[in-house]
Amino acid sequence: MDQQAGTGARRDDFRTIGLVGVAHGTSHFFHMLLPPLFPFFKDSFGVGYAELGLLVTLFFVISGIGQALSGFLVDRVGARPVLLASFGCFAAAGFAAAAATGMQGLMWAAALAAVGNSPFHPVDFTILNRRVSQSRLGHAFSVHGISGNLGWAAAPLFQLAIIHVTGSWRWAMVGCALWALVVLAVLVWQRAAVDAGPVLAQPARQSDDGAAPAGTFAFLRLPAVWLCFSFFAFSTAALAAIQGFAAPALSKMYGMPAQTTVYVVTAYMVSGALGILAGGFLAVRSQRLELTIGVCLVAAALLLVLVGSGLLPGPLALAVTALAGFGSGLAGPSRDMLIRRASPPGATGRVYGTVYSGLDIGFALSAPVFGAILDGGRPGGVFVAAALALVLGVASASLVGLRVAWTSRRRQARAA
């Protein structure tokens, strides 16, 4: 009987992990709803890349604000209804883009996609933390991170395949909308596996960062929350540098054709996915999560500095950049576990929503900085600045770990 119960629990864990992974991958897929088709929009609507770039800014501003607010909603009404509503927004975004006749229509599409994207981290981590066994939680975070990388990689391939068959970018947008509806149907069908109800009614208990807050907004007084927020902002800034500027920087530094360097982003994301997979095993076994994060990210930073030095042969520089992605990915599950330890019980959605809004802030604010570095004729500076951002992220994670450890020791002393 115990063996049957264990098998059933394992099956339930895998079902929840898989469904949350598909949902999270789709949210990242819709990060890329519009950017891969900028050349098509430019030709169709006669707009410039600067104007189209505003669509990205609009997306991340709305998503960042919405992510911080949606955590409260998840804690109040539960994760599942918010998750299902998000997919309705994604489908609406795809149809709005397909029907767009100019920038206004594309802005509506970007806004709808951002609203759909904003609840995902509080939704996902609320479901995983409440439904997945502790022994498999690190692996769950690995799958969550990998699915995001795969979603980023899949969107342009999916869209370009449809354009190749139909000859129209509008049908590509319809295809994206239909994909959102397919995933929505699966989530409704398997709704019991993603059920995580309201948590505000739970009695207050102590967390690793002190007593659980008594009020709805009291968690904002916890230093660990803002340290985690800053960690996300810094580490995402480094990711934004690679995604947006590594390819042209490598082309300028090493004289390689753009058709070659453009693959560095794909290599970085694939390497990061492999790192996340391995990082799940580290997160489950690690007692000092901040130490794991620090070692992995400092190693990645050193590799980026080496690339930025210009001392490597061009092909090797591509490989070393991709290897830095592995180090960054390796830290991902430990990062998510550290945030979990710093979150007071009953405030999971709110904490994850606030902390992960740092991701949107990092994307929104860092792109102009790295663009200015590249425009200033310092392509190596893109990699050095990305490395500096990772080191600042390590400092934030270290302070979180010290804060959690200090609070735990103080509580043990009081109990003694």
C-alpha positions in Angstrom: 0.0 0.0 0.0 2.8 2.4 0.9 4.5 1.6 -2.4 1.3 2.3 -4.3 0.9 5.6 -2.4 4.4 6.6 -3.3 3.9 5.8 -6.9 0.7 7.8 -7.0 2.4 10.8 -5.3 5.3 10.6 -7.8 2.8 10.5 -10.7 0.9 13.5 -9.3 4.2 15.4 -8.9 5.3 14.7 -12.5 1.9 15.7 -13.8 2.0 19.0 -12.0 5.6 19.7 -13.0 4.9 18.9 -16.6 1.8 21.1 -16.8 3.5 24.0 -15.1 6.5 23.6 -17.4 4.3 23.7 -20.5 2.5 26.8 -19.2 5.7 28.6 -18.3 7.3 27.7 -21.6 4.2 29.3 -23.3 4.6 32.4 -21.3 8.2 32.8 -22.6 6.9 31.9 -26.0 4.7 35.0 -25.8 7.6 37.2 -24.7 8.7 36.6 -28.3 5.3 37.1 -29.9 6.3 40.3 -31.8 10.1 40.8 -31.8 11.0 38.0 -34.3 8.6 39.6 -36.8 9.9 43.2 -36.6 11.3 43.1 -40.2 7.8 42.1 -41.4 6.1 44.8 -39.4 8.6 47.4 -40.7 7.8 46.5 -44.3 4.0 46.2 -43.7 3.5 49.4 -41.7 6.4 51.6 -42.7 7.7 52.1 -39.2 11.3 52.0 -37.9 13.1 49.7 -35.5 13.1 52.4 -32.8 9.3 52.6 -32.8 9.1 48.8 -32.9 11.5 48.7 -29.9 8.8 50.5 -27.9 6.7 47.4 -28.1 9.3 45.6 -26.0 9.5 48.4 -23.5 5.7 48.5 -23.3 5.6 44.7 -22.7 8.1 44.6 -19.9 6.8 47.8 -18.1 3.2 46.3 -18.0 4.5 42.9 -17.1 6.7 44.2 -14.3 4.0 46.2 -12.7 1.5 43.4 -13.2 3.8 40.8 -11.8 4.2 42.6 -8.5 0.4 43.1 -8.3 -0.7 39.7 -9.5 1.0 38.0 -6.5 -1.6 39.5 -4.2 -4.4 38.2 -6.6 -2.9 34.7 -6.6 -2.8 34.6 -2.8 -6.4 35.8 -2.6 -8.2 33.8 -5.3 -5.8 31.0 -5.9 -3.4 30.2 -8.7 -5.6 28.2 -11.1 -8.1 30.8 -12.1 -5.4 33.4 -12.7 -3.4 30.8 -14.8 -6.4 30.1 -17.0 -7.2 33.8 -17.4 -3.6 34.4 -18.5 -4.0 32.1 -21.5 -7.1 33.9 -22.5 -5.0 37.1 -22.7 -2.3 35.3 -24.7 -4.9 34.1 -27.3 -6.4 37.6 -27.5 -2.9 39.0 -28.0 -2.2 36.7 -30.9 -5.5 37.5 -32.6 -5.0 41.3 -32.0 -1.6 41.1 -33.7 -3.1 39.2 -36.6 -5.6 41.9 -37.1 -3.3 44.9 -36.6 -3.2 47.6 -39.2 -0.4 49.7 -37.6 1.5 50.4 -34.5 -1.7 50.9 -32.4 -2.8 47.4 -33.1 0.6 46.0 -32.3 0.7 48.0 -29.0 -2.6 46.4 -28.0 -1.2 43.0 -28.8 1.9 43.7 -26.7 -0.2 45.0 -23.8 -2.4 41.9 -23.8 0.6 39.6 -24.0 2.1 41.5 -21.0 -1.0 41.2 -18.9 -1.1 37.5 -19.7 2.6 37.1 -18.8 2.5 39.1 -15.5 1.1 36.4 -13.2 3.2 33.5 -14.3 5.9 33.4 -11.6 3.6 33.8 -8.6 1.2 31.3 -10.2 3.9 28.8 -11.1 5.8 28.8 -7.8 2.6 28.8 -5.8 1.5 25.7 -7.5 4.9 24.0 -7.4 5.6 24.8 -3.7 2.1 23.6 -2.7 1.7 20.5 -4.8 5.1 19.0 -5.4 6.9 16.9 -2.8 9.9 18.5 -1.1 12.3 15.8 -2.4 11.4 16.7 -6.0 11.1 20.4 -5.7 14.6 21.2 -6.9 13.9 19.1 -10.0 10.6 20.9 -10.5 12.4 24.3 -10.5 14.8 22.8 -13.1 12.0 21.9 -15.4 10.4 25.3 -14.8 13.6 27.1 -15.8 14.3 24.8 -18.8 10.8 25.3 -20.2 11.3 29.1 -20.2 14.5 28.8 -22.2 12.7 26.4 -24.7 9.8 28.8 -25.0 12.2 31.6 -26.0 13.8 29.4 -28.6 10.6 27.9 -30.0 8.7 31.1 -30.8 10.7 32.4 -33.8 11.0 28.8 -35.2 7.2 28.3 -34.9 6.4 31.7 -36.5 8.8 31.4 -39.4 7.6 27.9 -40.2 4.1 29.1 -40.5 5.2 32.1 -42.6 7.1 29.7 -44.9 4.0 27.6 -45.4 1.4 30.4 -45.7 3.5 33.4 -46.9 1.8 35.6 -44.3 3.0 36.8 -40.9 -0.7 37.3 -39.9 -1.3 33.5 -40.0 1.8 33.2 -37.8 0.0 35.3 -35.2 -3.1 33.3 -35.6 -1.0 30.2 -35.0 0.3 31.6 -31.8 -3.2 32.4 -30.6 -4.3 28.8 -31.4 -1.4 27.4 -29.5 -2.5 29.4 -26.4 -6.0 27.9 -26.8 -4.6 24.4 -27.1 -2.6 24.8 -23.9 -5.6 26.4 -22.2 -7.8 23.4 -23.1 -5.2 21.0 -21.7 -5.0 23.0 -18.4 -8.8 22.9 -18.1 -8.8 19.2 -18.7 -6.1 18.6 -16.1 -7.2 21.4 -13.8 -7.0 19.3 -10.6 -3.2 19.0 -11.1 -2.7 22.8 -11.1 -5.1 23.6 -8.2 -3.6 25.8 -5.5 -6.3 27.7 -3.6 -6.1 31.0 -1.7 -3.5 31.2 1.1 -4.3 34.4 2.9 -6.5 32.5 5.4 -3.6 30.3 6.6 -2.4 31.0 10.2 0.8 33.0 10.5 3.9 31.0 11.1 7.6 31.8 11.2 9.6 31.9 8.0 13.4 31.6 7.7 13.6 35.4 7.6 11.6 36.1 10.8 8.0 36.0 11.8 5.4 35.8 9.1 4.0 39.3 8.4 0.7 40.0 10.0 -0.7 42.3 7.2 -1.1 41.9 3.5 1.7 44.3 2.7 3.9 43.6 5.7 6.1 41.2 3.8 7.5 44.3 2.0 9.4 45.1 5.2 11.5 42.0 4.9 15.0 42.9 3.7 15.3 39.5 2.0 12.5 40.3 -0.4 14.2 43.4 -1.8 17.6 41.6 -1.9 16.0 38.9 -4.0 14.4 41.6 -6.2 17.8 43.2 -6.8 19.4 39.8 -7.5 16.8 39.3 -10.3 17.3 42.7 -11.7 21.1 42.3 -11.9 21.2 38.7 -13.2 18.5 39.6 -15.8 20.5 42.6 -17.0 23.3 40.1 -17.9 20.8 38.0 -19.8 19.5 41.0 -21.7 23.1 41.8 -22.7 23.5 38.4 -24.2 20.1 38.2 -25.9 20.2 41.6 -27.4 23.9 42.6 -28.0 26.2 39.6 -27.8 25.9 38.7 -31.5 26.8 42.2 -32.9 29.5 42.7 -30.2 31.2 39.4 -31.2 30.9 40.3 -34.8 32.6 43.7 -34.2 35.3 42.3 -31.9 36.3 39.2 -33.8 35.4 40.1 -37.4 33.0 37.2 -37.8 29.9 37.5 -40.0 26.6 38.3 -38.4 25.1 35.1 -39.9 27.5 33.2 -37.6 27.4 35.2 -34.4 23.6 35.3 -34.3 23.7 31.6 -33.2 25.5 32.6 -29.9 22.1 33.4 -28.4 20.7 30.0 -29.2 23.9 28.4 -27.9 23.7 30.4 -24.7 20.1 29.4 -24.1 20.6 25.8 -24.9 23.7 25.7 -22.6 21.7 27.5 -19.9 18.9 24.9 -20.2 21.5 22.1 -19.6 22.8 24.0 -16.7 19.4 24.3 -15.2 18.9 20.6 -15.6 22.1 19.9 -13.7 21.4 22.7 -11.2 18.2 20.9 -9.9 20.4 18.1 -8.4 22.7 20.8 -6.8 19.7 22.6 -5.3 18.2 19.5 -3.7 21.5 18.7 -2.0 22.8 22.1 -1.2 22.7 23.4 2.4 24.3 26.8 1.4 22.3 27.8 -1.6 23.9 31.3 -1.8 27.3 29.6 -2.0 26.1 27.5 -5.0 24.8 30.6 -6.7 27.9 32.5 -6.0 30.3 29.9 -7.4 28.3 29.4 -10.6 27.7 33.0 -11.4 31.2 34.1 -10.6 32.5 31.4 -12.9 30.1 32.6 -15.6 31.3 36.2 -15.0 34.9 35.3 -15.5 34.1 33.6 -18.8 32.3 36.7 -20.0 35.3 38.9 -19.0 37.6 36.5 -21.0 35.3 36.9 -24.0 35.3 40.7 -23.6 39.1 40.8 -23.4 39.3 40.0 -27.2 42.1 37.6 -26.6 40.3 34.5 -27.8 40.0 33.2 -31.4 36.6 34.0 -32.8 35.1 30.5 -32.7 36.4 29.9 -29.2 34.8 33.2 -28.1 31.5 31.8 -29.2 32.0 28.6 -27.3 33.1 30.3 -24.1 30.0 32.6 -24.3 27.8 29.6 -24.5 29.6 27.9 -21.6 28.9 31.0 -19.5 25.2 30.2 -20.1 25.7 26.8 -18.5 27.1 28.5 -15.4 24.2 30.9 -15.2 21.7 28.2 -15.7 23.4 26.0 -13.0 22.5 28.7 -10.4 18.8 28.9 -11.4 17.2 26.2 -9.3 19.2 27.2 -6.2 18.1 30.8 -6.8 14.4 29.7 -6.7 15.0 27.5 -3.6 16.6 30.4 -1.9 13.6 32.7 -2.6 11.4 29.9 -1.2 13.3 29.8 2.0 13.1 33.6 2.4 9.4 33.7 1.8 7.1 33.9 4.8 4.3 31.2 4.8 1.0 32.5 3.4 2.7 35.1 1.2 4.2 32.9 -1.6 2.4 34.6 -4.5 3.1 38.1 -3.2 6.8 37.4 -2.6 7.4 35.7 -5.9 5.4 38.4 -7.7 7.4 41.2 -6.2 10.8 39.4 -6.5 10.3 38.3 -10.1 9.2 41.8 -11.2 12.9 42.5 -10.9 13.3 40.3 -14.0 11.1 42.7 -16.0 12.9 45.7 -14.6 16.3 44.2 -15.5 15.1 43.7 -19.1 13.5 47.1 -19.4 16.3 49.2 -18.0 19.5 47.5 -19.1 18.9 47.4 -22.8 19.6 51.1 -23.4 22.7 50.9 -21.3 24.2 48.0 -23.3 23.1 49.6 -26.5 24.9 52.8 -25.6 28.1 50.7 -24.8 27.9 49.1 -28.2 27.1 52.4 -30.0 30.1 53.9 -28.2 32.5 51.6 -30.0 33.2 49.3 -27.0 31.9 45.9 -27.9 34.0 44.2 -25.3 32.4 46.4 -22.7 29.1 44.5 -23.3 30.6 41.3 -21.9 32.4 43.1 -19.1 29.3 45.0 -18.0 27.3 41.7 -18.1 29.9 40.1 -15.9 29.7 43.0 -13.4 25.9 42.6 -13.3 26.4 38.9 -12.4 28.8 39.8 -9.6 26.3 42.3 -8.2 23.7 39.6 -8.3 26.0 37.3 -6.3 26.4 40.0 -3.7 22.6 40.2 -3.4 22.2 36.4 -3.1 25.0 36.2 -0.5 23.2 38.8 1.7 20.0 36.9 1.4 21.7 33.7 2.5 23.4 35.5 5.5 20.1 37.1 6.5 18.3 33.7 6.5 21.1 32.0 8.4 21.3 34.7 11.0 17.5 34.7 11.6 17.5 30.9 11.9 20.3 31.0 14.5 18.5 33.7 16.4 15.3 31.6 16.5 17.2 28.6 17.7 18.8 30.6 20.4 15.4 31.8 21.6 14.0 28.3 21.6 17.0 27.1 23.7 
